[in-house]
Amino acid sequence: MDKSMKNKKIVLTGGGTAGHVTPNIALLPKLRELNYEISYLGSYNGIEKKLITDFNIPYYGISVGKFRRYFDLKNLTDPFRVIKGYTEAKKHLQAIKPNVVFSKGGFVSVPIVRAAHALKIPCVIHESDMTPGLANKMCISAAAYVCCNFPETVKLLDNSKAILTGSPIRNELRHGNKIAAYDLCDFTANKPVIMVIGGSLGANSINETIRAALPNLLDDFQIIHICGKDKVDNMLLPLKGYKQFDYVKAELKDLLAIAELVISRAGANSICELLALKKPNLLIPLSAGSRGDQIQNAKSFESQGFSMMINDDDLTVSLLVDKIHELHFSRSNYIEAMGKSNQMNSIQMIIDLFEEFCI
């Protein structure tokens, strides 16, 4: 029998943020095509439950505790939640009997991966950032494979486990409707489009600087600005060639289709989407209040020739305008470099790892 026709079972996990869930969602069409029975383990009421609900997949909740490097009174109680979550995960896994577990990270994944390891169920985990976060650090020893987005990460980890795959990207992002996007924005096809993305909550420094730069940019470019919830500037709504959104969902694929350049933070999933779509990009990584992973991500993409970078602390109107023009002039070089990347076929590479455990 063709192994694609066998009864194969996989448990997906990951949660806490959308970035720990959307790559799992990107795997679903191919997993279904290969006849996998798919289940999802996550927290009782986390974002992962909300995001997975639309996909008609059995969902099982467990108790979750957070691991912190700083003092917090919850550090006294969360270990008991983790122990409870481990027990619940073990019970669910024993009932499901999956061939393999795939973890996209987040603290919810730790008891699940450790429980799977105790039950001798193979685990494949995915690390988005260049250096593993605390949750994944606690799972690496229990993993059969660690999928990575950056060549630097592979060098940091055990070579027998670490594989450069890139991040699974939703296939629909490749099929945007340009006509729909031009109509939505009231743009013309005769002037290049820049898309500015500050993340779901927006990025004040990027928002303020791009708006201050509009007089220097709108003669040469049209600008789509996804500025974050409640961050639309109503005074600028009548401005021709500048279209603001607080948030986009279904329209994203269409807007990306007309974007020649993208200005973005440097979250791992976002920049992997830009790589997969071969969109020349200018990254302005989050610095304050972060563990520095976005800065590392941006530096890696810059060194590989995929991106241009500005440090958030260095961001000025004149620097932004200069970098945008420089990026636009040399965009073909970035497209060529991205086209040569080994991270362009991530879904198939990751599923090939699952198939090893389904023979």
C-alpha positions as CSV (number, residue, x, y, z in Angstrom):
1,M,0.0,0.0,0.0
2,D,1.2,3.6,-0.8
3,K,2.2,5.0,2.6
4,S,0.3,8.2,1.7
5,M,-2.9,6.0,2.0
6,K,-2.1,4.6,5.4
7,N,-3.8,5.7,8.6
8,K,-1.4,8.3,9.9
9,K,-1.9,10.4,13.0
10,I,-0.3,13.7,14.0
11,V,-0.7,15.9,17.0
12,L,0.1,19.6,16.4
13,T,0.8,22.0,19.3
14,G,2.0,25.5,19.8
15,G,0.4,28.6,21.3
16,G,0.5,31.8,23.3
17,T,0.8,34.0,20.2
18,A,-0.5,33.7,16.7
19,G,3.1,33.2,15.5
20,H,3.1,29.8,17.4
21,V,-0.1,28.7,15.6
22,T,-0.2,30.0,12.0
23,P,2.7,27.8,10.8
24,N,0.7,24.8,12.0
25,I,-2.3,26.1,10.0
26,A,-0.1,26.4,6.9
27,L,0.6,22.6,7.2
28,L,-3.0,21.5,7.3
29,P,-3.8,21.3,3.5
30,K,-0.8,19.1,2.8
31,L,-1.4,16.9,5.9
32,R,-5.0,16.4,4.8
33,E,-3.9,15.6,1.2
34,L,-1.7,12.9,2.7
35,N,-4.6,11.5,4.8
36,Y,-3.2,12.4,8.2
37,E,-5.6,12.3,11.2
38,I,-4.9,15.7,12.8
39,S,-5.4,16.6,16.4
40,Y,-4.4,19.8,18.3
41,L,-3.2,20.1,21.8
42,G,-3.2,23.6,23.4
43,S,-4.2,25.6,26.4
44,Y,-7.8,25.7,27.5
45,N,-8.6,29.2,26.3
46,G,-5.5,30.5,24.5
47,I,-5.3,32.2,21.1
48,E,-4.5,28.8,19.6
49,K,-8.0,27.5,20.5
50,K,-9.6,30.5,18.8
51,L,-7.5,30.2,15.6
52,I,-7.9,26.4,15.2
53,T,-11.7,26.4,15.8
54,D,-12.3,27.3,12.1
55,F,-10.5,24.2,10.8
56,N,-12.7,21.4,12.2
57,I,-9.8,19.6,14.0
58,P,-10.3,17.8,17.3
59,Y,-8.9,20.2,20.0
60,Y,-7.8,19.1,23.5
61,G,-6.9,21.6,26.2
62,I,-4.4,21.3,29.0
63,S,-3.3,23.4,32.0
64,V,-0.4,25.8,31.2
65,G,2.1,27.5,33.4
66,K,4.7,30.0,32.3
67,F,8.5,29.7,32.9
68,R,10.0,33.0,33.9
69,R,13.5,34.2,34.4
70,Y,12.3,37.0,36.8
71,F,10.6,37.1,40.1
72,D,6.8,36.8,40.1
73,L,4.4,35.4,42.7
74,K,3.0,33.1,39.9
75,N,6.4,31.3,39.9
76,L,5.1,29.6,43.1
77,T,2.0,28.2,41.5
78,D,2.8,27.8,37.8
79,P,5.0,24.7,38.3
80,F,1.9,22.9,39.6
81,R,0.0,23.9,36.5
82,V,2.8,22.6,34.3
83,I,2.8,19.2,36.2
84,K,-1.0,19.1,35.7
85,G,-0.6,19.9,32.0
86,Y,2.0,17.2,31.7
87,T,-0.4,14.6,33.2
88,E,-3.3,15.8,30.9
89,A,-1.1,15.8,27.8
90,K,0.1,12.3,28.6
91,K,-3.5,11.1,28.9
92,H,-4.6,12.7,25.6
93,L,-1.5,11.3,23.8
94,Q,-2.2,7.8,25.1
95,A,-5.8,8.1,23.8
96,I,-4.8,9.6,20.4
97,K,-1.7,7.4,19.8
98,P,-0.1,9.7,17.2
99,N,2.8,8.6,15.0
100,V,4.4,12.0,15.6
101,V,4.0,15.3,17.4
102,F,4.9,18.6,15.8
103,S,5.5,21.6,18.1
104,K,5.6,25.2,17.0
105,G,6.6,26.4,20.5
106,G,5.3,28.5,23.3
107,F,5.0,27.4,26.9
108,V,2.0,25.2,26.2
109,S,4.2,23.0,24.1
110,V,6.6,22.1,26.9
111,P,4.5,19.6,28.9
112,I,3.2,18.1,25.6
113,V,6.6,17.5,24.1
114,R,8.0,16.1,27.4
115,A,4.9,13.8,27.7
116,A,5.3,12.6,24.1
117,H,9.0,11.8,24.8
118,A,8.1,9.9,27.9
119,L,5.7,7.8,25.8
120,K,8.3,7.3,23.1
121,I,6.3,9.3,20.5
122,P,8.7,11.1,18.1
123,C,8.6,14.9,18.3
124,V,9.6,17.4,15.6
125,I,9.8,21.0,16.9
126,H,10.2,24.2,15.1
127,E,12.3,27.2,16.2
128,S,11.4,30.4,14.5
129,D,14.1,32.7,15.8
130,M,17.8,32.6,15.5
131,T,18.4,31.6,19.1
132,P,15.9,29.2,20.8
133,G,13.5,30.7,23.2
134,L,13.1,29.3,26.8
135,A,10.2,27.0,25.9
136,N,12.0,25.4,23.0
137,K,15.2,25.1,25.0
138,M,13.3,22.9,27.4
139,C,12.1,20.7,24.5
140,I,15.2,20.3,22.3
141,S,16.5,17.3,24.2
142,A,13.2,15.5,23.7
143,A,13.0,16.2,19.9
144,A,14.0,13.9,17.1
145,Y,14.4,17.0,14.8
146,V,14.6,20.7,15.3
147,C,13.4,22.7,12.2
148,C,15.1,26.1,11.9
149,N,14.6,29.3,10.0
150,F,18.2,30.5,10.1
151,P,21.5,28.8,9.1
152,E,23.1,30.3,12.3
153,T,20.6,28.3,14.4
154,V,21.6,25.0,12.8
155,K,25.2,25.7,13.8
156,L,24.1,26.4,17.4
157,L,22.4,23.0,17.8
158,D,23.2,19.4,17.4
159,N,23.8,18.8,13.7
160,S,22.0,15.4,13.8
161,K,18.8,17.2,14.9
162,A,18.9,20.6,13.4
163,I,17.6,21.1,9.8
164,L,17.3,24.4,7.9
165,T,13.7,24.2,6.6
166,G,12.3,27.8,6.9
167,S,8.8,28.4,8.2
168,P,5.6,26.9,6.8
169,I,3.8,29.6,4.8
170,R,0.1,29.8,4.1
171,N,-0.3,28.9,0.5
172,E,-3.1,31.4,-0.1
173,L,-0.6,34.2,0.4
174,R,0.9,33.3,-3.0
175,H,-2.4,33.8,-4.8
176,G,-3.4,37.4,-4.3
177,N,-5.7,39.3,-6.7
178,K,-4.0,42.5,-7.9
179,I,-7.1,44.0,-9.4
180,A,-9.0,43.6,-6.1
181,A,-6.1,45.3,-4.3
182,Y,-5.9,48.3,-6.6
183,D,-9.6,48.7,-6.3
184,L,-9.6,48.5,-2.5
185,C,-6.8,51.1,-2.2
186,D,-7.9,53.3,-5.2
187,F,-4.4,53.0,-6.5
188,T,-3.0,52.9,-10.1
189,A,-0.9,50.2,-11.6
190,N,1.5,52.8,-13.0
191,K,3.3,53.7,-9.7
192,P,5.1,51.2,-7.4
193,V,3.5,50.3,-4.1
194,I,5.2,50.0,-0.7
195,M,3.5,48.1,2.1
196,V,4.2,49.1,5.7
197,I,3.5,46.5,8.4
198,G,4.0,47.3,12.0
199,G,2.5,44.2,13.5
200,S,-1.0,43.5,14.9
201,L,-0.6,46.1,17.6
202,G,1.2,48.6,15.3
203,A,4.6,50.1,15.8
204,N,4.5,53.8,16.9
205,S,8.1,54.6,15.7
206,I,7.4,53.2,12.2
207,N,3.9,54.8,12.0
208,E,5.2,58.2,13.0
209,T,8.2,58.1,10.7
210,I,6.4,56.8,7.6
211,R,3.7,59.5,8.0
212,A,6.3,62.2,8.4
213,A,8.1,60.9,5.3
214,L,4.9,61.0,3.1
215,P,5.7,64.3,1.4
216,N,9.1,62.8,0.3
217,L,7.6,59.5,-0.9
218,L,4.2,60.0,-2.5
219,D,5.7,61.5,-5.7
220,D,7.4,58.2,-6.4
221,F,5.4,55.6,-4.5
222,Q,1.9,54.6,-3.3
223,I,1.8,53.4,0.2
224,I,-0.3,50.8,2.0
225,H,0.0,51.3,5.8
226,I,-1.2,48.6,8.1
227,C,-0.8,50.6,11.3
228,G,-2.4,48.6,14.1
229,K,-5.7,48.7,16.0
230,D,-6.9,52.2,16.7
231,K,-3.8,53.7,15.0
232,V,-5.4,55.1,11.8
233,D,-4.8,58.8,11.4
234,N,-8.1,60.2,10.3
235,M,-6.5,63.5,9.2
236,L,-4.7,61.6,6.4
237,L,-7.6,59.6,5.1
238,P,-8.2,61.9,2.1
239,L,-4.6,61.8,1.0
240,K,-4.3,60.3,-2.5
241,G,-1.8,57.4,-2.8
242,Y,-1.8,56.6,1.0
243,K,-4.2,53.9,2.2
244,Q,-4.4,53.0,5.9
245,F,-5.7,49.8,7.6
246,D,-5.7,49.1,11.3
247,Y,-5.6,45.4,10.5
248,V,-6.1,43.1,7.5
249,K,-6.9,39.4,7.2
250,A,-8.5,38.1,4.0
251,E,-7.2,41.1,2.0
252,L,-3.6,40.5,3.0
253,K,-2.8,38.2,0.1
254,D,-4.2,40.8,-2.4
255,L,-2.3,43.7,-0.9
256,L,1.0,41.7,-0.9
257,A,0.5,40.9,-4.6
258,I,0.8,44.6,-5.5
259,A,3.6,45.5,-3.1
260,E,7.0,45.9,-4.7
261,L,8.6,46.7,-1.4
262,V,7.7,45.9,2.2
263,I,8.7,47.7,5.4
264,S,8.2,45.5,8.4
265,R,9.2,44.5,11.9
266,A,11.4,41.4,12.0
267,G,9.2,38.7,13.6
268,A,10.3,35.4,12.3
269,N,7.1,34.3,10.7
270,S,6.6,37.7,8.9
271,I,10.0,37.8,7.4
272,C,9.8,34.1,6.3
273,E,6.6,35.0,4.5
274,L,8.4,37.9,2.7
275,L,11.2,35.5,1.8
276,A,8.7,32.9,0.4
277,L,7.0,35.6,-1.7
278,K,10.3,37.1,-2.7
279,K,9.4,40.6,-1.6
280,P,12.4,43.0,-1.2
281,N,12.1,44.4,2.3
282,L,13.3,46.9,4.8
283,L,13.3,45.5,8.3
284,I,13.1,47.8,11.4
285,P,13.3,45.2,14.2
286,L,11.8,45.7,17.6
287,S,14.5,46.5,20.2
288,A,13.1,48.0,23.4
289,G,11.5,45.5,25.7
290,S,12.4,42.4,23.6
291,R,15.0,39.7,24.1
292,G,16.7,40.9,20.9
293,D,15.5,38.1,18.6
294,Q,14.1,40.5,16.0
295,I,17.5,42.2,15.7
296,Q,19.2,38.9,15.2
297,N,16.6,37.8,12.7
298,A,17.0,41.0,10.7
299,K,20.8,40.8,10.8
300,S,20.7,37.2,9.5
301,F,18.4,38.1,6.6
302,E,20.5,41.2,5.8
303,S,23.7,39.0,5.7
304,Q,22.0,36.5,3.4
305,G,21.0,39.3,1.0
306,F,17.3,39.0,1.6
307,S,16.7,42.3,3.5
308,M,17.9,45.8,4.2
309,M,17.8,46.8,7.9
310,I,17.5,50.0,10.0
311,N,17.8,49.8,13.8
312,D,14.7,51.2,15.5
313,D,16.9,53.6,17.6
314,D,18.4,55.0,14.4
315,L,15.2,55.6,12.5
316,T,14.7,59.0,11.0
317,V,12.7,60.4,8.1
318,S,15.8,61.1,6.0
319,L,17.3,57.7,6.6
320,L,14.0,55.9,5.9
321,V,13.5,57.8,2.6
322,D,17.1,57.1,1.5
323,K,16.9,53.4,2.3
324,I,13.6,53.0,0.5
325,H,15.0,54.6,-2.7
326,E,18.1,52.4,-2.4
327,L,16.1,49.3,-1.9
328,H,13.8,50.1,-4.8
329,F,16.8,50.7,-7.1
330,S,18.5,47.4,-6.2
331,R,15.3,45.3,-5.7
332,S,16.3,42.8,-8.4
333,N,19.4,41.8,-6.4
334,Y,17.2,41.0,-3.4
335,I,14.8,39.0,-5.4
336,E,17.6,37.0,-7.0
337,A,19.1,36.2,-3.5
338,M,15.8,35.1,-2.1
339,G,15.2,32.9,-5.1
340,K,18.3,30.9,-4.3
341,S,17.4,30.3,-0.7
342,N,17.1,26.8,0.7
343,Q,14.1,27.8,2.8
344,M,11.6,28.0,0.0
345,N,10.0,24.6,0.3
346,S,9.5,24.4,4.0
347,I,6.1,22.6,4.1
348,Q,7.4,19.6,2.0
349,M,10.6,19.5,4.0
350,I,8.9,19.4,7.3
351,I,6.2,16.9,6.2
352,D,9.0,14.6,4.9
353,L,10.3,14.5,8.5
354,F,6.9,13.4,9.7
355,E,6.7,10.7,7.0
356,E,9.9,9.0,8.5
357,F,7.8,8.1,11.6
358,C,4.7,6.9,9.6
359,I,6.3,4.0,7.7
